[in-house]
Amino acid sequence: MQADDVRIGVVWPKPREARWKLGRTSPAEYPDMSDAFLFLEEEGFQIDIEESLPWPFNPMVNVHEFYSGLDPLRAARVMTRMRRYDAVVCMGDATAFFLVAMRSVLGFRLPIILVDPALAPGYPRRKRLQDYVLPRVDRVIVFGRVQLDYLRSEYGSSVSADFIHHRADTDFYQPSHDGEAADRPYILSVGLDGARDFETLAHAARAFAETDPAWRIVLHTSRPVSDPSGRLEISGETISFVGLRELYARASVVAIPLKDAIHPGGINTLLEAMAMARPIVISASRGIGDYLADGRNASVVPPGDACAMCTAMATLVRSPEQARRLGEEARRFVVDTCDNRLYARDFATIIREVITQGGSRRER
Protein backbone atom coordinates (compact mmCIF):
# COMPACT_ATOMS: atom_id res chain seq x y z
CA MET A 1 0.00 0.00 0.00
CA GLN A 2 1.38 3.39 -1.00
CA ALA A 3 1.13 6.32 1.39
CA ASP A 4 -0.88 8.40 -1.06
CA ASP A 5 -3.52 5.65 -1.12
CA VAL A 6 -4.24 6.12 2.60
CA ARG A 7 -7.00 8.40 3.86
CA ILE A 8 -7.32 8.92 7.61
CA GLY A 9 -10.11 10.37 9.71
CA VAL A 10 -8.82 12.05 12.88
CA VAL A 11 -10.98 12.37 16.00
CA TRP A 12 -9.88 14.79 18.74
CA PRO A 13 -11.73 15.14 22.06
CA LYS A 14 -11.93 18.94 21.67
CA PRO A 15 -12.58 21.18 18.64
CA ARG A 16 -9.37 21.48 16.63
CA GLU A 17 -10.18 22.04 12.96
CA ALA A 18 -9.92 25.85 13.13
CA ARG A 19 -6.41 25.78 14.56
CA TRP A 20 -4.73 22.54 13.56
CA LYS A 21 -2.83 24.21 10.70
CA LEU A 22 -1.81 27.38 12.56
CA GLY A 23 1.75 26.10 12.82
CA ARG A 24 1.94 26.30 9.01
CA THR A 25 -0.14 29.40 8.32
CA SER A 26 1.42 31.42 11.17
CA PRO A 27 4.72 29.67 11.98
CA ALA A 28 6.17 32.69 13.77
CA GLU A 29 3.34 32.56 16.33
CA TYR A 30 2.45 28.89 16.70
CA PRO A 31 4.18 25.52 16.94
CA ASP A 32 2.68 22.55 15.13
CA MET A 33 -0.88 22.18 16.41
CA SER A 34 -1.71 19.11 14.36
CA ASP A 35 -0.17 16.40 16.57
CA ALA A 36 2.14 15.83 13.56
CA PHE A 37 -0.71 14.89 11.20
CA LEU A 38 0.49 17.60 8.82
CA PHE A 39 3.76 15.72 8.60
CA LEU A 40 1.78 12.63 7.59
CA GLU A 41 0.28 14.76 4.82
CA GLU A 42 3.78 15.54 3.65
CA GLU A 43 4.32 11.80 3.25
CA GLY A 44 1.25 11.61 1.04
CA PHE A 45 -1.45 10.62 3.53
CA GLN A 46 -4.82 12.33 3.19
CA ILE A 47 -6.03 13.65 6.54
CA ASP A 48 -9.66 14.58 7.31
CA ILE A 49 -10.61 16.13 10.64
CA GLU A 50 -13.80 14.68 12.11
CA GLU A 51 -14.53 17.75 14.18
CA SER A 52 -16.34 17.75 17.50
CA LEU A 53 -19.96 18.78 17.27
CA PRO A 54 -20.91 22.05 18.99
CA TRP A 55 -23.35 22.50 21.85
CA PRO A 56 -26.17 21.42 22.06
CA PHE A 57 -25.40 18.47 19.72
CA ASN A 58 -22.53 17.59 22.02
CA PRO A 59 -23.61 19.06 25.38
CA MET A 60 -20.27 18.16 26.99
CA VAL A 61 -18.04 19.79 24.40
CA ASN A 62 -16.80 22.43 26.84
CA VAL A 63 -15.98 20.19 29.79
CA HIS A 64 -13.13 17.79 30.56
CA GLU A 65 -11.79 15.84 27.59
CA PHE A 66 -12.92 12.55 29.09
CA TYR A 67 -16.53 13.74 28.67
CA SER A 68 -16.18 15.97 25.59
CA GLY A 69 -14.71 13.04 23.67
CA LEU A 70 -17.92 11.07 24.22
CA ASP A 71 -19.66 12.45 21.15
CA PRO A 72 -22.19 9.86 19.84
CA LEU A 73 -23.49 11.99 16.97
CA ARG A 74 -19.99 12.50 15.66
CA ALA A 75 -19.34 8.77 15.92
CA ALA A 76 -22.48 8.14 13.89
CA ARG A 77 -21.30 10.67 11.30
CA VAL A 78 -17.94 8.91 11.04
CA MET A 79 -19.65 5.58 10.49
CA THR A 80 -21.76 6.99 7.68
CA ARG A 81 -18.47 8.02 6.04
CA MET A 82 -16.65 4.77 6.67
CA ARG A 83 -16.07 4.04 2.99
CA ARG A 84 -14.15 7.31 2.78
CA TYR A 85 -11.47 6.15 5.19
CA ASP A 86 -8.82 3.46 5.36
CA ALA A 87 -8.59 4.00 9.13
CA VAL A 88 -9.74 6.30 11.92
CA VAL A 89 -7.28 7.68 14.48
CA CYS A 90 -8.74 8.51 17.89
CA MET A 91 -6.79 10.88 20.11
CA GLY A 92 -7.61 9.78 23.66
CA ASP A 93 -9.66 6.85 24.88
CA ALA A 94 -13.06 8.55 25.18
CA THR A 95 -13.17 9.44 21.48
CA ALA A 96 -13.08 5.74 20.57
CA PHE A 97 -15.91 4.56 22.82
CA PHE A 98 -18.94 5.09 20.59
CA LEU A 99 -16.97 4.26 17.45
CA VAL A 100 -16.04 0.77 18.64
CA ALA A 101 -19.55 0.21 19.99
CA MET A 102 -21.17 1.16 16.68
CA ARG A 103 -18.64 -0.80 14.69
CA SER A 104 -19.40 -3.90 16.72
CA VAL A 105 -23.17 -3.54 16.40
CA LEU A 106 -23.12 -2.73 12.69
CA GLY A 107 -20.43 -5.23 11.75
CA PHE A 108 -18.17 -2.71 10.04
CA ARG A 109 -14.47 -3.44 9.61
CA LEU A 110 -13.06 0.10 9.64
CA PRO A 111 -9.71 -0.04 11.52
CA ILE A 112 -9.49 2.17 14.61
CA ILE A 113 -6.16 3.30 16.06
CA LEU A 114 -6.14 4.79 19.56
CA VAL A 115 -3.37 7.22 20.53
CA ASP A 116 -2.33 8.02 24.12
CA PRO A 117 -5.06 6.59 26.35
CA ALA A 118 -4.84 8.06 29.85
CA LEU A 119 -3.69 4.87 31.56
CA ALA A 120 -3.70 5.26 35.31
CA PRO A 121 -4.95 3.02 38.11
CA GLY A 122 -7.32 4.65 40.56
CA TYR A 123 -9.88 6.19 38.20
CA PRO A 124 -12.72 3.63 38.14
CA ARG A 125 -14.92 5.43 35.61
CA ARG A 126 -12.12 5.79 33.08
CA LYS A 127 -10.91 2.25 33.77
CA ARG A 128 -14.37 0.84 32.95
CA LEU A 129 -14.34 2.71 29.65
CA GLN A 130 -10.84 1.47 28.87
CA ASP A 131 -11.79 -2.11 29.71
CA TYR A 132 -14.34 -1.88 26.93
CA VAL A 133 -12.37 0.17 24.39
CA LEU A 134 -8.78 -1.07 24.55
CA PRO A 135 -9.38 -4.72 23.55
CA ARG A 136 -11.66 -3.62 20.71
CA VAL A 137 -9.49 -1.12 18.85
CA ASP A 138 -7.00 -2.41 16.32
CA ARG A 139 -3.92 -0.74 17.79
CA VAL A 140 -3.04 1.32 20.83
CA ILE A 141 -0.14 3.76 20.66
CA VAL A 142 1.53 4.83 23.89
CA PHE A 143 4.39 7.22 24.65
CA GLY A 144 6.10 5.20 27.38
CA ARG A 145 7.26 1.59 27.58
CA VAL A 146 5.95 1.31 31.13
CA GLN A 147 2.48 1.63 29.61
CA LEU A 148 3.12 -1.44 27.48
CA ASP A 149 3.90 -3.33 30.69
CA TYR A 150 0.64 -2.08 32.21
CA LEU A 151 -1.39 -3.12 29.17
CA ARG A 152 0.15 -6.60 29.19
CA SER A 153 -0.55 -7.04 32.90
CA GLU A 154 -4.14 -5.79 32.65
CA TYR A 155 -5.25 -7.19 29.29
CA GLY A 156 -2.74 -9.81 28.19
CA SER A 157 -2.76 -10.48 24.46
CA SER A 158 -6.20 -8.94 23.91
CA VAL A 159 -4.64 -5.48 23.37
CA SER A 160 -2.23 -4.81 20.51
CA ALA A 161 0.00 -1.85 21.41
CA ASP A 162 3.11 -0.03 20.22
CA PHE A 163 5.43 2.45 21.88
CA ILE A 164 6.71 5.44 19.94
CA HIS A 165 8.43 8.53 21.29
CA HIS A 166 6.28 11.60 21.79
CA ARG A 167 6.67 14.50 19.38
CA ALA A 168 8.14 18.00 19.55
CA ASP A 169 8.26 20.95 17.17
CA THR A 170 12.01 21.46 17.11
CA ASP A 171 11.69 24.29 14.57
CA PHE A 172 9.49 26.49 16.75
CA TYR A 173 11.23 25.52 19.99
CA GLN A 174 14.95 25.96 19.51
CA PRO A 175 17.77 27.70 21.39
CA SER A 176 17.67 31.49 21.31
CA HIS A 177 20.74 33.63 21.86
CA ASP A 178 19.39 37.03 20.87
CA GLY A 179 16.88 37.66 23.67
CA GLU A 180 17.49 40.10 26.49
CA ALA A 181 18.79 38.66 29.73
CA ALA A 182 16.29 38.50 32.58
CA ASP A 183 16.51 41.41 34.99
CA ARG A 184 16.87 38.86 37.77
CA PRO A 185 17.84 35.26 37.02
CA TYR A 186 15.01 32.78 37.42
CA ILE A 187 14.07 29.14 37.42
CA LEU A 188 10.93 28.45 35.41
CA SER A 189 8.13 25.97 35.98
CA VAL A 190 4.95 25.72 33.89
CA GLY A 191 2.04 23.33 33.51
CA LEU A 192 -1.66 22.72 33.90
CA ASP A 193 -2.22 18.98 34.09
CA GLY A 194 -2.88 16.97 37.22
CA ALA A 195 0.50 15.27 37.02
CA ARG A 196 2.24 18.38 38.38
CA ASP A 197 3.47 18.42 41.95
CA PHE A 198 3.78 22.13 42.59
CA GLU A 199 3.53 21.64 46.36
CA THR A 200 6.90 19.87 46.28
CA LEU A 201 8.25 22.73 44.16
CA ALA A 202 6.99 25.21 46.77
CA HIS A 203 8.87 23.37 49.53
CA ALA A 204 11.98 23.26 47.35
CA ALA A 205 11.64 26.99 46.65
CA ARG A 206 11.55 27.79 50.34
CA ALA A 207 14.80 25.92 50.96
CA PHE A 208 16.36 27.32 47.79
CA ALA A 209 15.65 30.91 48.84
CA GLU A 210 17.66 30.43 52.01
CA THR A 211 20.86 29.67 50.08
CA ASP A 212 20.30 31.55 46.80
CA PRO A 213 18.09 34.55 47.62
CA ALA A 214 18.99 36.42 44.42
CA TRP A 215 17.17 33.85 42.30
CA ARG A 216 13.47 33.79 41.49
CA ILE A 217 11.33 30.72 40.88
CA VAL A 218 8.63 31.67 38.40
CA LEU A 219 5.57 29.43 38.09
CA HIS A 220 2.98 29.76 35.32
CA THR A 221 -0.13 27.70 36.04
CA SER A 222 -3.85 28.12 36.52
CA ARG A 223 -3.92 25.23 38.98
CA PRO A 224 -4.34 26.09 42.67
CA VAL A 225 -0.98 25.94 44.45
CA SER A 226 -0.27 25.89 48.16
CA ASP A 227 2.78 28.10 48.78
CA PRO A 228 2.80 29.10 52.47
CA SER A 229 6.27 30.64 52.30
CA GLY A 230 5.40 32.80 49.28
CA ARG A 231 8.67 31.94 47.53
CA LEU A 232 7.04 31.15 44.20
CA GLU A 233 6.18 33.96 41.77
CA ILE A 234 2.90 32.53 40.53
CA SER A 235 1.08 33.75 37.43
CA GLY A 236 -2.22 32.32 36.23
CA GLU A 237 -2.55 34.50 33.16
CA THR A 238 -2.84 32.93 29.74
CA ILE A 239 0.42 33.12 27.85
CA SER A 240 1.00 32.87 24.11
CA PHE A 241 3.25 30.24 22.56
CA VAL A 242 5.74 32.97 21.68
CA GLY A 243 5.61 34.22 25.26
CA LEU A 244 6.18 30.71 26.58
CA ARG A 245 9.12 30.26 24.24
CA GLU A 246 10.63 33.51 25.51
CA LEU A 247 10.20 32.36 29.11
CA TYR A 248 12.07 29.16 28.29
CA ALA A 249 14.80 31.07 26.47
CA ARG A 250 15.50 33.40 29.39
CA ALA A 251 15.23 30.79 32.15
CA SER A 252 18.44 29.53 33.71
CA VAL A 253 16.78 26.21 34.68
CA VAL A 254 13.39 24.63 33.96
CA ALA A 255 11.91 22.69 36.88
CA ILE A 256 9.27 20.03 36.19
CA PRO A 257 7.94 18.58 39.48
CA LEU A 258 5.79 15.52 38.82
CA LYS A 259 3.80 12.93 40.71
CA ASP A 260 4.82 9.39 39.89
CA ALA A 261 2.48 7.92 37.27
CA ILE A 262 2.58 5.57 34.30
CA HIS A 263 0.97 8.16 32.03
CA PRO A 264 3.54 10.60 30.59
CA GLY A 265 2.30 13.71 32.37
CA GLY A 266 4.48 16.75 31.77
CA ILE A 267 5.82 15.38 28.49
CA ASN A 268 5.03 18.48 26.41
CA THR A 269 6.81 20.81 28.82
CA LEU A 270 9.75 18.43 29.03
CA LEU A 271 10.24 18.18 25.26
CA GLU A 272 9.69 21.89 24.67
CA ALA A 273 12.29 22.80 27.29
CA MET A 274 14.67 20.18 25.91
CA ALA A 275 14.21 21.55 22.39
CA MET A 276 15.10 24.99 23.76
CA ALA A 277 18.33 23.47 25.17
CA ARG A 278 17.37 24.36 28.72
CA PRO A 279 18.89 22.52 31.68
CA ILE A 280 16.07 20.63 33.36
CA VAL A 281 15.37 19.40 36.86
CA ILE A 282 12.56 16.85 36.76
CA SER A 283 10.90 14.24 38.96
CA ALA A 284 11.45 10.62 37.97
CA SER A 285 7.88 9.77 37.03
CA ARG A 286 7.77 6.32 35.45
CA GLY A 287 5.69 7.55 32.51
CA ILE A 288 8.54 9.62 31.07
CA GLY A 289 11.45 7.36 31.92
CA ASP A 290 12.13 6.74 28.20
CA TYR A 291 13.07 10.41 27.76
CA LEU A 292 15.43 10.89 30.69
CA ALA A 293 19.08 10.09 31.28
CA ASP A 294 20.07 11.50 34.66
CA GLY A 295 23.15 13.67 34.44
CA ARG A 296 23.14 13.54 30.66
CA ASN A 297 20.02 15.26 29.34
CA ALA A 298 18.36 16.22 32.64
CA SER A 299 18.86 16.24 36.39
CA VAL A 300 16.40 13.62 37.65
CA VAL A 301 15.19 13.57 41.26
CA PRO A 302 12.83 11.27 43.18
CA PRO A 303 9.14 12.27 43.03
CA GLY A 304 8.01 14.24 46.05
CA ASP A 305 11.57 14.91 47.26
CA ALA A 306 11.76 18.69 47.79
CA CYS A 307 15.27 18.47 49.24
CA ALA A 308 16.61 16.67 46.16
CA MET A 309 14.88 19.14 43.86
CA CYS A 310 16.36 22.08 45.75
CA THR A 311 19.84 20.56 45.61
CA ALA A 312 19.57 19.85 41.87
CA MET A 313 18.41 23.40 41.10
CA ALA A 314 21.18 24.88 43.23
CA THR A 315 23.81 22.71 41.54
CA LEU A 316 22.80 23.87 38.07
CA VAL A 317 22.56 27.60 38.85
CA ARG A 318 26.01 27.46 40.44
CA SER A 319 27.55 25.41 37.62
CA PRO A 320 26.80 27.19 34.33
CA GLU A 321 29.06 24.91 32.31
CA GLN A 322 27.33 21.78 33.59
CA ALA A 323 23.96 23.41 32.91
CA ARG A 324 25.03 24.27 29.36
CA ARG A 325 26.15 20.70 28.64
CA LEU A 326 22.90 19.31 30.04
CA GLY A 327 20.87 21.64 27.82
CA GLU A 328 22.85 20.87 24.69
CA GLU A 329 22.43 17.14 25.18
CA ALA A 330 18.71 17.63 25.84
CA ARG A 331 18.35 19.44 22.54
CA ARG A 332 20.31 16.73 20.76
CA PHE A 333 18.08 14.03 22.22
CA VAL A 334 14.85 15.71 21.10
CA VAL A 335 16.11 16.41 17.57
CA ASP A 336 17.40 12.85 17.16
CA THR A 337 14.45 11.08 18.79
CA CYS A 338 11.30 13.19 19.13
CA ASP A 339 11.17 15.51 16.13
CA ASN A 340 7.75 15.68 14.46
CA ARG A 341 9.15 14.19 11.27
CA LEU A 342 10.47 11.13 13.08
CA TYR A 343 7.18 10.71 14.93
CA ALA A 344 5.23 10.91 11.66
CA ARG A 345 7.51 8.32 10.06
CA ASP A 346 6.98 5.83 12.90
CA PHE A 347 3.25 6.58 13.06
CA ALA A 348 2.92 6.06 9.30
CA THR A 349 4.52 2.63 9.57
CA ILE A 350 2.00 1.58 12.22
CA ILE A 351 -0.97 2.92 10.25
CA ARG A 352 0.05 1.00 7.14
CA GLU A 353 0.54 -2.17 9.16
CA VAL A 354 -2.89 -1.91 10.80
CA ILE A 355 -4.63 -1.28 7.48
CA THR A 356 -2.79 -4.16 5.82
CA GLN A 357 -3.86 -6.50 8.61
CA GLY A 358 -7.51 -5.64 8.00
CA GLY A 359 -10.46 -4.95 10.27
CA SER A 360 -10.92 -5.39 13.99
CA ARG A 361 -9.38 -8.51 15.49
CA ARG A 362 -12.62 -8.93 17.44
CA GLU A 363 -14.73 -9.07 14.28
CA ARG A 364 -12.80 -11.36 11.96
C-alpha positions in Angstrom: 0.0 0.0 0.0 1.4 3.4 -1.0 1.1 6.3 1.4 -0.9 8.4 -1.1 -3.5 5.6 -1.1 -4.2 6.1 2.6 -7.0 8.4 3.9 -7.3 8.9 7.6 -10.1 10.4 9.7 -8.8 12.1 12.9 -11.0 12.4 16.0 -9.9 14.8 18.7 -11.7 15.1 22.1 -11.9 18.9 21.7 -12.6 21.2 18.6 -9.4 21.5 16.6 -10.2 22.0 13.0 -9.9 25.8 13.1 -6.4 25.8 14.6 -4.7 22.5 13.6 -2.8 24.2 10.7 -1.8 27.4 12.6 1.8 26.1 12.8 1.9 26.3 9.0 -0.1 29.4 8.3 1.4 31.4 11.2 4.7 29.7 12.0 6.2 32.7 13.8 3.3 32.6 16.3 2.4 28.9 16.7 4.2 25.5 16.9 2.7 22.6 15.1 -0.9 22.2 16.4 -1.7 19.1 14.4 -0.2 16.4 16.6 2.1 15.8 13.6 -0.7 14.9 11.2 0.5 17.6 8.8 3.8 15.7 8.6 1.8 12.6 7.6 0.3 14.8 4.8 3.8 15.5 3.6 4.3 11.8 3.2 1.3 11.6 1.0 -1.4 10.6 3.5 -4.8 12.3 3.2 -6.0 13.7 6.5 -9.7 14.6 7.3 -10.6 16.1 10.6 -13.8 14.7 12.1 -14.5 17.7 14.2 -16.3 17.8 17.5 -20.0 18.8 17.3 -20.9 22.1 19.0 -23.3 22.5 21.9 -26.2 21.4 22.1 -25.4 18.5 19.7 -22.5 17.6 22.0 -23.6 19.1 25.4 -20.3 18.2 27.0 -18.0 19.8 24.4 -16.8 22.4 26.8 -16.0 20.2 29.8 -13.1 17.8 30.6 -11.8 15.8 27.6 -12.9 12.5 29.1 -16.5 13.7 28.7 -16.2 16.0 25.6 -14.7 13.0 23.7 -17.9 11.1 24.2 -19.7 12.4 21.2 -22.2 9.9 19.8 -23.5 12.0 17.0 -20.0 12.5 15.7 -19.3 8.8 15.9 -22.5 8.1 13.9 -21.3 10.7 11.3 -17.9 8.9 11.0 -19.6 5.6 10.5 -21.8 7.0 7.7 -18.5 8.0 6.0 -16.7 4.8 6.7 -16.1 4.0 3.0 -14.1 7.3 2.8 -11.5 6.1 5.2 -8.8 3.5 5.4 -8.6 4.0 9.1 -9.7 6.3 11.9 -7.3 7.7 14.5 -8.7 8.5 17.9 -6.8 10.9 20.1 -7.6 9.8 23.7 -9.7 6.8 24.9 -13.1 8.5 25.2 -13.2 9.4 21.5 -13.1 5.7 20.6 -15.9 4.6 22.8 -18.9 5.1 20.6 -17.0 4.3 17.4 -16.0 0.8 18.6 -19.5 0.2 20.0 -21.2 1.2 16.7 -18.6 -0.8 14.7 -19.4 -3.9 16.7 -23.2 -3.5 16.4 -23.1 -2.7 12.7 -20.4 -5.2 11.8 -18.2 -2.7 10.0 -14.5 -3.4 9.6 -13.1 0.1 9.6 -9.7 0.0 11.5 -9.5 2.2 14.6 -6.2 3.3 16.1 -6.1 4.8 19.6 -3.4 7.2 20.5 -2.3 8.0 24.1 -5.1 6.6 26.4 -4.8 8.1 29.9 -3.7 4.9 31.6 -3.7 5.3 35.3 -4.9 3.0 38.1 -7.3 4.6 40.6 -9.9 6.2 38.2 -12.7 3.6 38.1 -14.9 5.4 35.6 -12.1 5.8 33.1 -10.9 2.2 33.8 -14.4 0.8 32.9 -14.3 2.7 29.6 -10.8 1.5 28.9 -11.8 -2.1 29.7 -14.3 -1.9 26.9 -12.4 0.2 24.4 -8.8 -1.1 24.6 -9.4 -4.7 23.6 -11.7 -3.6 20.7 -9.5 -1.1 18.9 -7.0 -2.4 16.3 -3.9 -0.7 17.8 -3.0 1.3 20.8 -0.1 3.8 20.7 1.5 4.8 23.9 4.4 7.2 24.6 6.1 5.2 27.4 7.3 1.6 27.6 6.0 1.3 31.1 2.5 1.6 29.6 3.1 -1.4 27.5 3.9 -3.3 30.7 0.6 -2.1 32.2 -1.4 -3.1 29.2 0.1 -6.6 29.2 -0.5 -7.0 32.9 -4.1 -5.8 32.6 -5.2 -7.2 29.3 -2.7 -9.8 28.2 -2.8 -10.5 24.5 -6.2 -8.9 23.9 -4.6 -5.5 23.4 -2.2 -4.8 20.5 0.0 -1.9 21.4 3.1 0.0 20.2 5.4 2.5 21.9 6.7 5.4 19.9 8.4 8.5 21.3 6.3 11.6 21.8 6.7 14.5 19.4 8.1 18.0 19.5 8.3 21.0 17.2 12.0 21.5 17.1 11.7 24.3 14.6 9.5 26.5 16.8 11.2 25.5 20.0 14.9 26.0 19.5 17.8 27.7 21.4 17.7 31.5 21.3 20.7 33.6 21.9 19.4 37.0 20.9 16.9 37.7 23.7 17.5 40.1 26.5 18.8 38.7 29.7 16.3 38.5 32.6 16.5 41.4 35.0 16.9 38.9 37.8 17.8 35.3 37.0 15.0 32.8 37.4 14.1 29.1 37.4 10.9 28.5 35.4 8.1 26.0 36.0 4.9 25.7 33.9 2.0 23.3 33.5 -1.7 22.7 33.9 -2.2 19.0 34.1 -2.9 17.0 37.2 0.5 15.3 37.0 2.2 18.4 38.4 3.5 18.4 41.9 3.8 22.1 42.6 3.5 21.6 46.4 6.9 19.9 46.3 8.2 22.7 44.2 7.0 25.2 46.8 8.9 23.4 49.5 12.0 23.3 47.4 11.6 27.0 46.6 11.5 27.8 50.3 14.8 25.9 51.0 16.4 27.3 47.8 15.6 30.9 48.8 17.7 30.4 52.0 20.9 29.7 50.1 20.3 31.5 46.8 18.1 34.5 47.6 19.0 36.4 44.4 17.2 33.9 42.3 13.5 33.8 41.5 11.3 30.7 40.9 8.6 31.7 38.4 5.6 29.4 38.1 3.0 29.8 35.3 -0.1 27.7 36.0 -3.8 28.1 36.5 -3.9 25.2 39.0 -4.3 26.1 42.7 -1.0 25.9 44.5 -0.3 25.9 48.2 2.8 28.1 48.8 2.8 29.1 52.5 6.3 30.6 52.3 5.4 32.8 49.3 8.7 31.9 47.5 7.0 31.2 44.2 6.2 34.0 41.8 2.9 32.5 40.5 1.1 33.7 37.4 -2.2 32.3 36.2 -2.6 34.5 33.2 -2.8 32.9 29.7 0.4 33.1 27.9 1.0 32.9 24.1 3.3 30.2 22.6 5.7 33.0 21.7 5.6 34.2 25.3 6.2 30.7 26.6 9.1 30.3 24.2 10.6 33.5 25.5 10.2 32.4 29.1 12.1 29.2 28.3 14.8 31.1 26.5 15.5 33.4 29.4 15.2 30.8 32.2 18.4 29.5 33.7 16.8 26.2 34.7 13.4 24.6 34.0 11.9 22.7 36.9 9.3 20.0 36.2 7.9 18.6 39.5 5.8 15.5 38.8 3.8 12.9 40.7 4.8 9.4 39.9 2.5 7.9 37.3 2.6 5.6 34.3 1.0 8.2 32.0 3.5 10.6 30.6 2.3 13.7 32.4 4.5 16.7 31.8 5.8 15.4 28.5 5.0 18.5 26.4 6.8 20.8 28.8 9.7 18.4 29.0 10.2 18.2 25.3 9.7 21.9 24.7 12.3 22.8 27.3 14.7 20.2 25.9 14.2 21.6 22.4 15.1 25.0 23.8 18.3 23.5 25.2 17.4 24.4 28.7 18.9 22.5 31.7 16.1 20.6 33.4 15.4 19.4 36.9 12.6 16.8 36.8 10.9 14.2 39.0 11.5 10.6 38.0 7.9 9.8 37.0 7.8 6.3 35.4 5.7 7.5 32.5 8.5 9.6 31.1 11.4 7.4 31.9 12.1 6.7 28.2 13.1 10.4 27.8 15.4 10.9 30.7 19.1 10.1 31.3 20.1 11.5 34.7 23.2 13.7 34.4 23.1 13.5 30.7 20.0 15.3 29.3 18.4 16.2 32.6 18.9 16.2 36.4 16.4 13.6 37.6 15.2 13.6 41.3 12.8 11.3 43.2 9.1 12.3 43.0 8.0 14.2 46.1 11.6 14.9 47.3 11.8 18.7 47.8 15.3 18.5 49.2 16.6 16.7 46.2 14.9 19.1 43.9 16.4 22.1 45.8 19.8 20.6 45.6 19.6 19.8 41.9 18.4 23.4 41.1 21.2 24.9 43.2 23.8 22.7 41.5 22.8 23.9 38.1 22.6 27.6 38.9 26.0 27.5 40.4 27.5 25.4 37.6 26.8 27.2 34.3 29.1 24.9 32.3 27.3 21.8 33.6 24.0 23.4 32.9 25.0 24.3 29.4 26.2 20.7 28.6 22.9 19.3 30.0 20.9 21.6 27.8 22.9 20.9 24.7 22.4 17.1 25.2 18.7 17.6 25.8 18.3 19.4 22.5 20.3 16.7 20.8 18.1 14.0 22.2 14.9 15.7 21.1 16.1 16.4 17.6 17.4 12.9 17.2 14.5 11.1 18.8 11.3 13.2 19.1 11.2 15.5 16.1 7.8 15.7 14.5 9.1 14.2 11.3 10.5 11.1 13.1 7.2 10.7 14.9 5.2 10.9 11.7 7.5 8.3 10.1 7.0 5.8 12.9 3.3 6.6 13.1 2.9 6.1 9.3 4.5 2.6 9.6 2.0 1.6 12.2 -1.0 2.9 10.2 0.1 1.0 7.1 0.5 -2.2 9.2 -2.9 -1.9 10.8 -4.6 -1.3 7.5 -2.8 -4.2 5.8 -3.9 -6.5 8.6 -7.5 -5.6 8.0 -10.5 -5.0 10.3 -10.9 -5.4 14.0 -9.4 -8.5 15.5 -12.6 -8.9 17.4 -14.7 -9.1 14.3 -12.8 -11.4 12.0 
